[in-house]
Amino acid sequence: MIGKICLEDQQDGIRSACQFPIYQAAKIILDLTNKQRRREAINDYPEKIRPHIEAEVRRLWNVNR
């Protein structure tokens, strides 16, 4: 998951295999203490992966509220 290709262009199996690392990244981001640190952590990911991590962060945030 280095962000050189779009996940949307990949086969279902590849997209499925990427879901767990995306989930793990989202959990790490949500463990950060403040909003600014979370935003910086999200921005550290490659541009093509970032939307997937952001969506997972939002999903987990809503589940845990």
Residue pairs with C-beta under 8 A, 6 or more apart in sequence:
1 18
1 21
1 22
1 46
1 49
2 46
3 45
3 46
3 47
3 48
3 49
3 50
4 46
4 48
5 48
6 48
7 14
7 15
7 18
7 48
7 49
7 52
10 18
18 52
22 49
22 52
22 53
22 56
23 56
23 60
25 45
25 53
25 56
26 53
26 56
26 57
26 59
26 60
27 60
28 41
29 38
29 41
29 42
29 53
29 57
30 38
30 57
30 60
30 61
30 64
32 38
32 41
38 57
42 50
42 53
42 54
42 57
43 50
45 53
